[in-house]
Amino acid sequence: MTAETQATAASSGAGATARFRENKHFAAGTSQERVSMLAGRVIKAINDTVLDEKVTYDEYNALKAWLIRVGEDGEWPLFLDVWVEHSVEEVANSARHGSKGSIEGPYYVPAAPSLNTPATLPMRDDEPGTPLLFQGQVTSVAGKPLAGALIELWHADDLGFYSQFAPGLPEWNLRGSIIADAQGNFQINTMQPAPYQIPTDGACGALIAAAGWHAWRPATCT
């Protein structure tokens, strides 16, 4: 069996792209004027950068080659989720009370196994790592317990890999949809996730290296 450590940016990127196409449905109705305004703003910002920073043809061609590679590696979901979507999420939840929203990221998969609390996420018999108990209560803004609240939890394993995006992992490893009790309480047993890097062998990794940024992502349960 292929080991999870042999995961590549191209394979995980292709998986993220396929998931996005399967699970996202777009509402028609954006006006021509709105499209023109948004596209014009983005194009103007790019041209302003070229003019202000005196971008050379070598730099322009490097950008063109990199954009082509992003598509070939299937890393548009990763690029947009890491560097852009947080702003879209901020706009979408600007008037929201209580807990603020968080982006799904490229490795969310819908329809994870449904589990009643107290729950243990699906995992291998020899799942590596440190046992973790994640627990809490879901309430309304007014503090009223929300009976039967749904908590969707997914995270990387102890080596920093996500099931369905790395080979050798069971399909629903460390993924679950947990139903809280009548008082909104939940208890979820899992393994402590590890910090991990954005794939460094793909287009996004190439950008990170060229810019001197770091590729690390925090160890979190989403």
N, C-alpha and C positions, 0 to 999 in steps of 0.2 A: 504494500500500500504506500502511496506517496505521502511523505511526511508534511505536516503543516508548515514546517520551516522552509519548504521548497516553494511556498507561495510566491507568485510574481506580481508586479504591478499591473502587467497587461491582463493577467487572468482575473485578478480582483477587480480591476477597472472594468473589464468586460462584464463581469457579474453585476457590478453596481449600475452600469448603463442598462443592462437587461432588466434589472429590477425596477429601475425608474420608468422604463417604457411600459412595463406590465402594470404598475400600480398607480401611476399618476394619470389623472383624467383632467383635461383642461376645459374650462368653461369658455365658450365662444362669446364674443360680444365686445372685446376691447376695440374701441373706436379707432378709425384710421388716424384721427388727429392725435390720440394718445400714443399710438405706436410711433408716429412721426416725431412727436416731441421727445419720447424716451430714447429712441434710436439716435435722433439728432444730438441729444445731450451726451450720449456715450461717445459717438463719433467725434464730436467737438472736443471732448475731454482728451481723447487720444491725440487728435491733431494739435491741440494746445500743448500737450506734453512734447510732441515731436518738435514743435517750433521753439518752445521755451528752453528745452534741453538740447537743442541742436542735434537731434538723433541722426546718426550716419546711416549710409546704405548697409554697411556691414551689420550694424545693430538692428536695422529694420529687417534684413534678411534672416538674422538669427531669430527674431521674433516670429517671422513667418514660418520658419522651420519648426520652431517650438510649438506653435499653434497646431500645425499639421500633426506633430507627434502626440499632442494631447488627445486628438481625435483617434489616432491609431492605437494609443494605449487605453482608450476608453475612460480617460481620467477627467472628463468634464464634470461628472457628479462630484468627484473628490475636490477638484479645484474650486468649483462654485460653493460647495458646502463649507469648505475650510475658510475661504477668504471673502465670500460675498453674502451667504445666506443669513448670517447672524444679523446683518442690517435689515434684511427683509423681515426677519422674525421680530426685530425691535419695532418696526413700523406696524406690523400686524397686531402686536400686543401693546401698543402705546397706551391704550385706554383700559387695559385689563387690570383688575384688582386682584390682590392675592399673589400667588406664585406666578412669576413670569414664565413665558414659554421658553422652550429650548429647541434647537434644530434637531431633526431626526438624524442628520448625518448620512453618509453614503452606505452604511452597513445595517440600517434598519430593515427588518423583514416582517411584513404583516402576518397575522394568523398564527402566532406562536402558540404552543400548547397552553390550554386554559387550566389553571390550577387554583384550588381554594386555599386560603390561608389557614394554618401555617403551611407554607409550601417549600419545596426544594426544587430548584431549577434542574432541568435535565442535564446530566453530566456523565462523563465516563466513570467506570468503577474505580479507576486509578487516577482520577482527575488531579493534576498537580496543583499545588498552591496552598494557601492558608485559608481555612474555613472562615466564612464571613456571614454574620447574621445582619440582614438589613431589615429594619422594622420602623414602624411609625403609624401615624393616624392621618387619614384624609378628612378634612373638614371644609365646610363652606367658609366664605370670608367672614361670616358672622360667628364662626366657631361651631356650627352644628355638624355633628358627624355625618358623613356621607356613606350610608349603608351600601355595600356591594360595589364600591368604587373599583374601577379597573386600573391596575398598575402594570404597565408594560415595561419589562426589564430585559435588557440585552447588554452584553459587555464582552470584552476580549478575555481570553484565558490568561493563564499565568505566563505565557510566552508572548502575549500581545497579539494573538490572532483571533479573528471572528469566525464562527461557524458559518458555512455557506459561502465564505470568501477566502478560504484556505483549504487545501486538500487534507484528507485524512481525519477531519473532524466530523462527528455525528451531525446530522442535519440541524437539530435544534439545540445543540450544545450551548448551555448557558443563556438560553432564551426562554421567556415565559410571559404569559398574560395572567396576572394574579388577581383574584377577586377578594376584596376586603370583606371583613365580617360586618355584622349588623351595626357595629359602632365605628365603622370605617378603619378599624385596625388591621394591620397586615404584618406578617413575619415571613421573610424570605431567606432561606438558607442557600448560599452559593459559595463560590471561591473568590477571594480577593483578586480583582483584575490587576494586571501589570501595566505600567506606562509603556507606550509603544511608539514607534516612529511611523509617520506617513511613509508609504512605500518609496524607497530611495532609488529604485532602479527604473522608474518611469519618468514621465515628463514633469510631474510636480516635484519629484525629487531633484531633477536636473535644475529646476528653477531655484529651489531652496539652496542647493550647493552653489549655484552661480551668484546668488544674492548674499551668501554668507549667513543665511538664516538657520535656525535649528529645526529639525524635523520631528521633535518629540511632542507627543500628545499625552495629557494627564491620564492617570489611572482613575477611571470613573465608571460608575454604573449608570447607564442611561435609562 
